[in-house]
Amino acid sequence: MAIQKSQLRKLDDYRWLVPRSVKPGMLTDALIYADDGLLEQIVKDLSVEQAMNVAFGDGPAQRSDFAGRRGF
């Protein structure tokens, strides 16, 4: 299930925080780099979920960062 935009915290025009509290078990926050238009697109697919999945791994000591891009 895709994350809702309302679950994200806007930090500035291009950075969105996915708090670790969004999904139980996340070890760190995820940070999404996207403008408003791109964010509207990537919350509909699994891009944000992929960034969140990194936050579950044994290795992340810091936040999971994801730069949103389309067309690859």
Backbone as ProteinMPNN parsed JSONL, in Angstrom:
{"seq_chain_A": "MAIQKSQLRKLDDYRWLVPRSVKPGMLTDALIYADDGLLEQIVKDLSVEQAMNVAFGDGPAQRSDFAGRRGF", "coords_chain_A": {"N_chain_A": [[0.849, -1.185, 0.0], [0.595, 2.17, -0.876], [2.187, 5.044, 0.536], [0.634, 7.846, 2.134], [0.51, 11.296, 1.234], [-0.027, 12.978, 3.336], [1.216, 11.771, 5.452], [3.809, 12.5, 5.337], [6.351, 14.871, 6.238], [6.84, 18.125, 5.352], [9.88, 19.63, 4.759], [11.2, 21.649, 3.365], [11.087, 23.338, 0.156], [11.938, 21.204, -1.423], [12.455, 18.933, 0.092], [11.251, 16.172, 1.898], [10.256, 14.578, 4.801], [10.009, 11.28, 5.914], [8.862, 10.141, 8.699], [10.199, 7.813, 11.078], [8.208, 6.742, 12.576], [6.069, 6.257, 10.937], [5.896, 3.671, 9.934], [5.903, 0.752, 11.701], [8.903, -0.596, 12.994], [10.755, 0.653, 11.381], [14.063, 1.734, 11.388], [15.238, 4.164, 11.124], [14.65, 7.532, 9.906], [13.297, 8.394, 6.658], [14.313, 10.325, 3.889], [13.025, 12.267, 1.37], [13.761, 13.658, -1.726], [12.2, 15.87, -3.668], [10.161, 17.923, -5.772], [6.923, 19.536, -5.412], [5.261, 18.678, -7.57], [6.536, 16.344, -8.548], [6.492, 14.807, -6.23], [3.762, 14.305, -5.954], [3.446, 12.439, -7.973], [5.207, 10.333, -7.245], [4.237, 9.366, -4.822], [2.198, 7.813, -5.616], [3.271, 5.564, -6.741], [5.66, 3.007, -5.911], [7.939, 4.275, -4.999], [8.471, 5.839, -2.654], [7.992, 3.901, -0.764], [10.145, 2.203, -1.277], [12.307, 3.739, -0.363], [11.613, 3.779, 2.311], [11.882, 1.071, 2.922], [14.642, 0.715, 2.998], [15.217, 1.835, 5.412], [14.613, -0.141, 7.184], [16.602, -2.018, 7.211], [19.5, -3.785, 8.57], [21.778, -2.28, 8.416], [21.498, 0.649, 8.204], [22.63, 3.495, 9.76], [22.163, 6.055, 9.68], [19.775, 8.358, 8.329], [17.632, 7.292, 5.64], [18.025, 8.292, 2.373], [16.398, 9.499, -0.569], [16.339, 10.398, -3.884], [13.93, 11.555, -5.859], [13.079, 10.594, -9.119], [11.875, 10.54, -12.425], [11.213, 8.557, -15.325], [13.228, 6.714, -15.807]], "CA_chain_A": [[0.0, 0.0, 0.0], [1.398, 3.387, -0.996], [2.109, 6.004, 1.636], [-0.156, 9.048, 1.862], [1.284, 12.534, 1.342], [-0.278, 13.549, 4.664], [2.113, 11.128, 6.407], [5.124, 13.095, 5.167], [6.529, 16.202, 6.815], [7.565, 18.974, 4.413], [10.961, 20.366, 5.407], [11.363, 22.848, 2.543], [10.476, 23.157, -1.161], [12.41, 20.008, -2.113], [12.754, 17.831, 1.009], [10.115, 15.627, 2.626], [10.681, 13.589, 5.777], [9.129, 10.167, 6.267], [9.277, 9.796, 10.055], [10.27, 6.373, 11.356], [6.951, 6.334, 13.225], [5.063, 5.955, 9.919], [5.776, 2.225, 9.773], [6.597, 0.08, 12.797], [10.1, -1.344, 12.635], [11.755, 1.485, 10.708], [15.141, 2.062, 12.31], [15.625, 5.549, 10.899], [13.749, 8.279, 9.03], [13.629, 8.436, 5.235], [14.245, 11.679, 3.374], [12.696, 12.273, -0.049], [14.063, 14.894, -2.442], [11.272, 16.006, -4.792], [9.295, 19.095, -5.693], [5.52, 19.166, -5.194], [4.736, 17.932, -8.709], [7.12, 15.007, -8.565], [6.014, 14.071, -5.063], [2.405, 13.837, -6.266], [3.576, 11.249, -8.81], [5.891, 9.194, -6.628], [3.449, 8.745, -3.747], [1.271, 6.885, -6.26], [3.956, 4.308, -7.032], [6.329, 2.448, -4.74], [9.225, 4.943, -4.779], [8.62, 6.198, -1.241], [8.082, 2.624, -0.047], [11.51, 1.713, -1.43], [13.138, 4.5, 0.573], [11.265, 3.315, 3.653], [12.42, -0.275, 3.104], [16.049, 0.849, 3.368], [15.243, 2.197, 6.83], [14.389, -1.355, 7.972], [17.771, -2.887, 7.164], [20.407, -3.812, 9.712], [22.911, -1.388, 8.215], [21.407, 2.114, 8.237], [22.861, 4.188, 11.023], [21.641, 7.382, 9.431], [18.514, 8.399, 7.602], [17.572, 6.805, 4.267], [17.752, 9.389, 1.449], [15.927, 9.086, -1.883], [16.113, 11.493, -4.819], [12.893, 11.129, -6.781], [13.276, 10.856, -10.534], [10.948, 9.811, -13.291], [11.647, 8.339, -16.697], [14.35, 5.775, -15.941]], "C_chain_A": [[0.89, 1.242, 0.0], [1.163, 4.309, 0.201], [1.268, 7.216, 1.201], [0.714, 10.284, 2.056], [1.125, 13.154, 2.728], [0.614, 12.93, 5.74], [3.523, 11.697, 6.358], [5.171, 14.473, 5.815], [7.396, 17.024, 5.866], [8.611, 19.784, 5.174], [11.253, 21.678, 4.684], [10.789, 22.534, 1.164], [10.842, 21.834, -1.837], [12.703, 18.812, -1.2], [11.525, 17.474, 1.833], [10.614, 14.528, 3.545], [9.596, 12.542, 5.959], [9.577, 9.739, 7.662], [9.26, 8.291, 10.28], [8.997, 5.859, 12.019], [5.856, 5.963, 12.221], [4.829, 4.458, 9.794], [6.562, 1.549, 10.891], [7.789, -0.734, 12.297], [11.141, -0.536, 11.887], [12.797, 1.909, 11.738], [15.584, 3.512, 12.212], [14.575, 6.222, 10.022], [14.183, 8.088, 7.579], [13.443, 9.873, 4.772], [14.057, 11.612, 1.864], [13.032, 13.639, -0.623], [13.168, 14.957, -3.668], [10.506, 17.318, -4.638], [7.847, 18.609, -5.565], [4.96, 18.303, -6.322], [5.249, 16.51, -8.761], [6.621, 14.183, -7.385], [4.611, 13.518, -5.305], [2.453, 12.553, -7.091], [4.158, 10.072, -8.032], [5.155, 8.621, -5.423], [2.442, 7.743, -4.323], [1.937, 5.567, -6.634], [4.694, 3.847, -5.774], [7.67, 3.11, -4.435], [9.454, 5.277, -3.311], [8.736, 4.932, -0.396], [9.494, 2.051, -0.135], [12.455, 2.431, -0.481], [12.867, 4.055, 2.01], [11.847, 1.928, 3.928], [13.891, -0.243, 3.505], [16.169, 1.123, 4.862], [14.986, 1.003, 7.753], [15.646, -2.201, 8.11], [18.644, -2.785, 8.397], [21.482, -2.742, 9.619], [22.688, 0.093, 8.441], [21.607, 2.687, 9.638], [22.327, 5.611, 10.919], [20.381, 7.253, 8.596], [18.676, 7.863, 6.179], [17.177, 7.964, 3.359], [17.36, 8.846, 0.088], [15.685, 10.322, -2.722], [15.122, 11.0, -5.868], [13.204, 11.546, -8.195], [12.273, 10.035, -11.313], [11.611, 9.587, -14.641], [12.827, 7.409, -16.86], [13.842, 4.385, -16.17]], "O_chain_A": [[1.828, 1.342, 0.791], [0.081, 4.336, 0.788], [1.217, 7.55, 0.017], [1.563, 10.313, 2.947], [2.052, 13.787, 3.233], [0.757, 13.497, 6.823], [4.342, 11.414, 7.233], [4.151, 15.153, 5.925], [8.546, 16.67, 5.603], [8.288, 20.523, 6.105], [11.522, 22.697, 5.321], [10.066, 21.548, 1.019], [10.128, 21.387, -2.735], [13.158, 17.776, -1.684], [10.851, 18.342, 2.389], [11.331, 13.631, 3.099], [8.421, 12.865, 6.135], [10.581, 9.039, 7.792], [8.412, 7.582, 9.738], [8.744, 4.655, 12.017], [4.826, 5.414, 12.61], [3.701, 4.019, 9.573], [7.77, 1.759, 11.009], [7.693, -1.462, 11.309], [12.286, -0.969, 11.761], [12.458, 2.382, 12.823], [16.235, 4.028, 13.12], [13.709, 5.551, 9.46], [15.309, 7.667, 7.312], [12.521, 10.558, 5.214], [14.842, 10.974, 1.163], [12.633, 14.663, -0.069], [13.351, 14.185, -4.608], [10.237, 17.767, -3.524], [7.586, 17.406, -5.605], [4.269, 17.316, -6.069], [4.482, 15.575, -8.991], [6.355, 12.99, -7.529], [4.306, 12.393, -4.907], [1.603, 11.677, -6.93], [3.668, 8.947, -8.14], [5.425, 7.484, -5.035], [1.897, 6.919, -3.589], [1.255, 4.56, -6.823], [4.353, 4.281, -4.673], [8.466, 2.551, -3.679], [10.535, 5.016, -2.783], [9.491, 4.897, 0.576], [9.986, 1.473, 0.834], [13.312, 1.8, 0.138], [13.786, 3.968, 2.823], [12.262, 1.644, 5.052], [14.337, -1.093, 4.277], [17.126, 0.684, 5.501], [15.125, 1.123, 8.971], [15.747, -3.015, 9.028], [18.548, -1.831, 9.169], [22.042, -2.338, 10.638], [23.632, 0.77, 8.849], [20.851, 2.396, 10.564], [22.075, 6.278, 11.923], [19.985, 6.153, 8.209], [19.75, 7.977, 5.589], [16.115, 8.559, 3.545], [17.917, 7.848, -0.367], [14.917, 11.202, -2.33], [15.446, 10.126, -6.672], [13.549, 12.698, -8.455], [11.878, 8.95, -10.886], [12.48, 10.359, -15.045], [13.384, 7.318, -17.954], [14.635, 3.453, -16.307]]}, "name": "protein", "num_of_chains": 1, "seq": "MAIQKSQLRKLDDYRWLVPRSVKPGMLTDALIYADDGLLEQIVKDLSVEQAMNVAFGDGPAQRSDFAGRRGF"}
